[in-house]
Amino acid sequence: MLNIAISDTCAKLAEKFAGSRVVDFKSGRAVAEFFEGTDAPCSLLIFGDVTPHDTLPTLNKDAALAYYSGEEFMLGSVRDSFDFGQCIVVNNKYAREAVKHTDRAATLAGFYDFRLQLSRFGNILRQPTPFYDVNVQDGEDLDAAHFAYCDPRNRDYQAEAEKVFTRFLGNINCLITPVSESVADFDAIESRYPATASVIIPVKDRDEVVCDAIQSALGQRTNFPYNVIVVDNHSRMPVQRIAQLRGIDDTRLIIIVPEETDLNIGGCWNVAINDPRCGAIAVQLDSDDVYSSENTLQTIVDKFYEEKCGVLIGSYRLTDIDLRPLNDLIIDHREYTQTNGVNNALRVNGFGAPRCYLTELVRQHQFKNVSYGEDYDLCLRLSRRYKVSRIFDVLYLCRRWGKNSDANLTPEKLCYFNRVKDHFRTDEMIQRMR
């Protein structure tokens, strides 16, 4: 015997399930009242048009929730976008414990709050095979969903989700105090480097666009010396040759072809950072993107010296290959605040761009040699130790085209990306709980 709750977003399904209740899962009060009123060992929660199988998962004494989707649950699966699928089975004993700790005043993040708290009391189990059939496939725009947390139209939800997530981090002894102090000896750092800044461009087989990035970097107007370090990861057409064909001849351009043949993006960053020609501040520019103006680099360095921070992150706009804006959305990550951003960053899927670092800090901590999320992982680790500052003006134009690593997302590709970052979150949360 089990109780059935159907999301109010698909209330019409209630007629298919005798004795079911329609529940507004956004509401903390509604979720709490449902589980407090249950009289069965388990509950079936339905979020979409599904047909449950005759045999549902059996929860052992340590299991709080069973789900089926492409997502793999782990400690770091704390983002509110985690996909539990359209139908889950919940252990009511643990659910009643969880709702003792949820915020009944929540009106938008009720289920997110509940599932965070539920994970404290029992295991979250992914089933190896589906236990329901989906009758209608939602035509979800995965690209749009990927950036939904940055959409200002969702800001009320984001504020509530941050509130419940912060409380959860406190519950599991994972909440930390943001670093507000300047980096030690900041003013003396520049004297130890051959240039004030370096623009870092890792690249492999981007001959269509890489010269746009190089020229954008070389075209910056600054009152300090800087260079541009391109790490050519054994492209089929060497970047040196492409630059020659485009007539790029500038002594500030440094092109490195690594000896290693097994480097990913993170490894290429380490090659640039550890090169003796690297400047005191390392500024990111992906090989298919450009800066928004010729003043971007000056703006970044000025802000570094104003804030005396270890990491500085700007804001960007999505464009097509011809640099035409795709929408009016600015990816500014305003959810990252000086008072709580270091904690809230565990909940969302990125820090923003361009990402800029004090070179000597990266030399101490190094990027992981992976090609997705290497920046997110490093920013998480550095944010635990050093001040992170932000610029909310658009500094960067991020092209969406066929060769983007996170363009044209499929469900399988999105699950893989999410799993990579969940592993990074897991590692970081373990460090923060020590």
C-alpha positions in Angstrom: 0.0 0.0 0.0 1.2 3.5 -0.8 -0.1 7.0 -1.0 0.0 8.9 -4.3 0.7 12.6 -4.8 0.3 14.2 -8.2 1.9 17.5 -9.0 -0.6 20.4 -9.6 1.1 20.9 -13.0 -0.5 17.7 -14.2 -3.6 17.6 -11.9 -5.8 16.1 -14.7 -4.0 12.8 -14.0 -5.7 12.5 -10.6 -8.7 10.8 -12.2 -6.4 7.9 -13.3 -5.2 7.2 -9.7 -7.9 6.3 -7.1 -7.3 8.1 -3.8 -4.5 10.3 -5.0 -3.9 13.8 -3.9 -3.0 16.8 -6.0 0.0 18.6 -4.3 1.6 21.9 -5.1 5.2 20.7 -4.8 6.5 24.3 -5.0 4.9 24.9 -1.6 6.8 23.9 1.5 3.6 23.8 3.5 1.8 21.6 1.0 4.7 19.1 0.9 4.9 19.0 4.7 1.2 18.5 5.1 1.1 15.7 2.6 3.7 13.6 4.3 2.4 14.3 7.8 -0.9 13.0 6.7 0.3 9.8 5.1 -0.7 6.4 6.6 1.3 4.1 4.3 5.0 3.1 4.4 5.8 4.8 1.1 4.5 7.4 -1.3 4.5 7.6 -5.0 5.1 11.2 -6.3 4.1 11.9 -9.9 5.4 14.9 -11.8 4.3 14.2 -15.3 2.1 12.1 -17.6 3.3 8.6 -16.7 2.1 5.1 -16.2 3.7 3.4 -13.2 4.6 -0.3 -13.7 2.8 -2.9 -11.6 6.0 -3.6 -9.6 7.5 -0.5 -8.0 10.9 -0.2 -6.2 11.0 -1.7 -2.7 12.8 0.6 -0.3 15.1 -1.1 2.2 15.4 0.4 5.7 18.2 2.7 4.7 16.6 4.1 1.5 14.7 7.4 1.6 13.9 7.8 -2.1 14.1 5.7 -5.3 14.2 7.3 -8.8 15.0 6.5 -12.4 16.7 8.9 -14.8 20.0 9.3 -16.5 21.4 11.1 -13.5 23.7 9.5 -10.9 23.1 10.7 -7.4 26.0 11.5 -5.1 26.8 13.8 -2.2 27.5 16.7 -4.6 24.1 16.3 -6.4 22.8 19.4 -4.6 21.9 21.5 -7.6 18.2 22.2 -7.9 18.3 21.0 -11.5 19.0 17.4 -10.6 16.7 15.2 -12.7 14.8 12.6 -10.6 12.6 11.7 -13.5 8.8 12.0 -13.7 8.0 9.6 -10.9 9.7 8.8 -7.6 9.0 6.5 -4.6 9.6 8.0 -1.1 10.0 6.3 2.3 7.4 8.1 4.4 9.3 7.5 7.7 12.2 9.5 6.4 9.9 12.0 4.7 8.2 12.8 8.0 11.7 13.5 9.5 12.7 15.7 6.6 9.7 18.0 6.7 10.4 18.8 10.4 13.4 20.7 9.0 11.9 22.3 5.8 10.6 25.9 5.4 6.8 25.8 5.3 6.8 29.4 4.1 8.5 28.4 0.9 6.3 29.0 -2.1 8.7 28.2 -5.0 11.4 25.9 -3.7 9.3 23.5 -1.5 10.3 20.3 -3.2 13.9 21.3 -3.5 14.0 22.0 0.2 12.3 18.7 1.0 14.6 16.5 -1.2 17.7 18.2 0.3 16.6 17.5 3.8 15.4 14.0 2.9 19.0 13.1 1.8 20.1 13.7 5.4 18.1 10.8 6.7 18.3 8.0 4.1 19.9 7.0 0.9 18.9 8.3 -2.5 18.8 5.3 -4.9 18.9 5.3 -8.6 17.0 2.3 -10.0 18.9 0.4 -12.8 15.7 0.0 -14.9 12.6 2.2 -15.4 9.6 1.6 -13.2 7.2 3.8 -15.2 6.5 4.7 -18.8 6.4 8.3 -19.9 3.3 8.9 -22.0 4.2 12.4 -23.3 7.7 13.6 -24.0 8.2 17.2 -23.0 10.0 19.2 -25.8 12.3 20.8 -23.3 14.9 23.3 -24.6 18.0 21.9 -22.9 20.1 24.8 -23.9 17.6 27.2 -22.2 17.4 25.0 -19.1 21.2 24.9 -18.9 21.2 28.7 -18.2 17.8 29.1 -16.4 19.4 29.9 -13.1 20.9 33.0 -14.6 17.6 34.3 -16.0 16.5 37.4 -14.0 12.9 36.3 -14.5 13.6 33.4 -12.2 15.3 35.5 -9.5 12.5 35.1 -6.9 12.9 31.3 -7.1 16.7 31.6 -7.0 16.6 33.7 -3.8 14.3 31.1 -2.1 16.4 28.2 -3.4 19.6 29.9 -2.0 17.9 30.3 1.4 16.9 26.7 1.8 20.2 25.4 0.4 22.2 27.6 2.8 20.3 26.2 5.7 20.9 22.7 4.4 24.7 23.3 4.2 24.5 24.4 7.8 22.7 21.2 8.7 25.5 19.1 7.3 28.4 21.3 8.6 29.3 22.4 5.1 28.6 26.1 5.4 31.7 28.3 5.2 32.4 32.0 5.7 33.3 33.8 2.5 36.8 35.3 2.4 36.7 39.1 2.4 40.3 39.9 3.1 42.7 41.0 0.3 45.2 38.5 -1.0 48.3 38.8 1.1 51.1 40.8 -0.4 48.9 41.7 -3.4 50.7 44.9 -4.4 54.0 43.1 -4.6 52.8 40.3 -6.9 53.1 42.1 -10.2 56.9 42.8 -9.7 57.6 39.0 -9.8 56.1 38.6 -13.3 57.3 39.7 -16.8 53.9 41.2 -17.6 50.9 42.5 -15.7 48.5 40.1 -17.5 48.2 37.2 -19.9 45.2 36.3 -22.0 45.1 32.5 -22.1 43.6 30.7 -25.1 43.6 26.9 -25.2 42.7 25.6 -28.6 42.3 22.4 -30.7 41.0 22.5 -34.2 39.2 25.8 -34.2 40.7 27.2 -37.4 37.4 28.9 -38.3 37.3 31.1 -35.2 40.6 31.1 -33.3 42.0 34.1 -35.1 39.0 36.1 -34.0 39.9 35.3 -30.4 43.5 36.1 -30.9 42.8 39.5 -32.6 40.3 40.4 -29.9 42.9 39.7 -27.3 45.7 41.6 -29.1 43.3 44.5 -29.8 42.9 45.4 -26.1 43.9 49.0 -25.1 45.7 49.0 -21.8 48.1 51.1 -19.8 50.1 48.0 -18.7 52.1 45.3 -20.5 50.3 42.1 -21.4 50.7 39.1 -23.7 48.5 36.5 -25.3 49.4 32.8 -24.7 47.8 30.4 -27.1 48.2 26.7 -26.2 47.8 24.8 -29.5 46.8 21.3 -28.4 48.1 19.7 -31.6 45.5 21.1 -34.0 45.3 19.5 -37.4 46.1 22.9 -38.9 48.7 24.6 -36.6 47.6 27.9 -35.0 51.0 29.3 -36.0 50.2 28.7 -39.7 46.6 30.0 -39.3 47.9 33.2 -37.7 50.5 33.7 -40.5 47.8 33.3 -43.2 45.7 35.9 -41.4 48.7 38.3 -41.3 48.9 38.3 -37.5 52.4 39.3 -36.5 52.7 40.6 -33.0 55.6 40.0 -30.5 53.0 39.8 -27.7 51.6 36.6 -29.2 53.1 33.4 -27.7 52.0 30.1 -29.3 52.9 27.0 -27.3 52.6 23.4 -28.7 52.8 21.1 -25.6 55.1 18.1 -25.7 52.3 16.0 -24.1 49.6 14.6 -26.4 47.1 13.7 -23.7 46.2 17.1 -22.5 42.6 18.3 -22.1 41.6 22.0 -21.6 42.7 22.0 -17.9 46.1 20.6 -18.8 46.5 23.2 -21.5 45.7 25.9 -18.9 48.4 24.5 -16.7 50.9 24.7 -19.6 50.2 28.4 -20.0 50.1 29.2 -16.3 53.4 27.5 -15.6 55.2 29.1 -18.5 57.7 31.7 -17.3 56.3 34.3 -19.7 52.9 34.2 -18.1 51.8 37.5 -16.5 50.7 38.1 -12.9 47.0 37.9 -13.8 45.7 35.1 -16.1 42.6 36.0 -18.1 40.4 33.4 -19.8 39.4 33.6 -23.5 38.0 30.5 -25.2 39.2 30.0 -28.7 35.7 30.6 -30.2 34.8 33.7 -28.2 35.8 37.4 -28.2 35.8 40.2 -25.7 33.0 42.7 -25.8 35.2 45.7 -26.3 38.8 46.8 -26.5 38.6 47.9 -22.9 37.8 44.5 -21.3 41.3 43.7 -20.2 41.9 47.2 -18.6 38.5 46.9 -16.8 39.6 43.5 -15.4 43.0 44.6 -14.2 41.6 47.8 -12.7 39.1 45.7 -10.7 41.7 43.3 -9.6 43.7 46.1 -8.0 40.6 47.7 -6.5 39.4 44.5 -4.9 42.8 42.8 -4.3 41.1 39.5 -4.9 42.4 36.1 -6.0 39.7 35.4 -8.5 37.6 37.8 -10.6 34.7 36.8 -12.8 32.8 38.9 -15.4 29.6 38.6 -17.3 28.8 37.6 -20.8 26.2 37.5 -23.5 25.3 34.5 -25.8 25.7 35.2 -29.6 25.6 33.2 -32.8 28.7 32.6 -34.9 28.4 36.1 -36.4 28.3 37.7 -32.9 24.6 38.5 -33.1 22.9 38.3 -29.7 20.8 35.2 -29.4 18.5 36.8 -26.7 18.4 39.6 -24.2 19.8 37.5 -21.4 23.0 38.5 -19.7 24.8 35.7 -17.9 25.9 37.7 -14.9 25.5 35.2 -12.1 24.1 37.8 -9.7 23.3 34.9 -7.4 27.0 35.0 -6.5 27.1 37.6 -3.7 30.0 38.6 -1.5 28.1 37.5 1.5 27.1 34.0 0.4 28.4 33.3 -3.1 31.0 30.9 -1.9 28.2 28.7 -0.6 25.6 29.3 -3.2 28.2 28.4 -5.9 27.7 24.7 -4.9 24.1 24.9 -6.0 24.5 26.3 -9.5 26.4 25.1 -12.5 29.0 27.7 -13.1 30.7 30.9 -12.0 30.6 32.9 -15.3 33.1 34.4 -17.7 35.6 35.7 -18.3 37.3 33.9 -15.4 40.5 35.6 -14.2 43.0 34.4 -11.7 46.1 35.5 -9.9 48.7 33.3 -11.6 50.6 32.3 -8.5 47.4 30.9 -6.9 46.8 28.7 -9.9 50.4 27.6 -9.9 49.8 26.4 -6.3 46.5 24.6 -7.0 46.6 23.7 -10.7 43.7 22.8 -13.0 42.4 19.3 -13.3 43.3 17.8 -16.7 39.7 17.6 -18.0 37.8 19.3 -20.8 34.6 20.2 -19.0 34.1 21.9 -15.6 37.8 22.4 -15.0 37.2 26.1 -14.4 34.2 25.4 -12.1 36.3 23.0 -10.0 39.2 25.4 -9.7 36.9 28.3 -8.8 35.3 26.2 -6.1 38.7 25.3 -4.6 40.1 28.8 -4.7 36.9 30.4 -3.4 37.4 28.4 -0.2 40.7 30.1 0.4 40.7 33.5 -1.4 38.4 36.4 -2.1 36.3 36.2 -5.3 35.0 39.4 -6.9 32.7 40.1 -9.8 32.0 42.4 -12.6 28.4 42.5 -13.7 28.9 44.4 -16.9 29.2 42.4 -20.2 32.9 41.8 -20.9 32.6 38.7 -23.1 30.7 37.4 -26.1 30.2 33.7 -26.0 29.5 32.1 -29.4 27.0 29.3 -29.6 27.8 27.1 -32.6 28.2 23.5 -33.7 31.6 23.0 -32.1 30.8 24.4 -28.7 31.3 21.8 -25.9 27.9 22.6 -24.4 25.9 23.6 -27.5 23.3 21.3 -29.1 22.8 19.5 -25.8 21.3 16.0 -25.8 19.9 14.5 -22.6 22.8 12.1 -22.5 25.4 14.9 -22.9 23.7 17.0 -20.3 23.7 14.1 -17.8 27.4 13.6 -18.5 28.2 17.3 -17.9 26.1 17.3 -14.7 27.8 14.2 -13.4 31.2 15.7 -13.9 30.3 18.8 -11.9 28.5 16.8 -9.2 31.8 14.9 -8.7 33.6 18.2 -8.3 31.0 19.4 -5.8 31.3 16.1 -3.9 35.1 16.6 -3.5 34.7 20.2 -2.5 31.9 19.5 0.0 34.0 16.8 1.7 36.8 19.3 2.1 34.4 21.9 3.5 33.0 19.5 6.1 36.4 18.7 7.5 
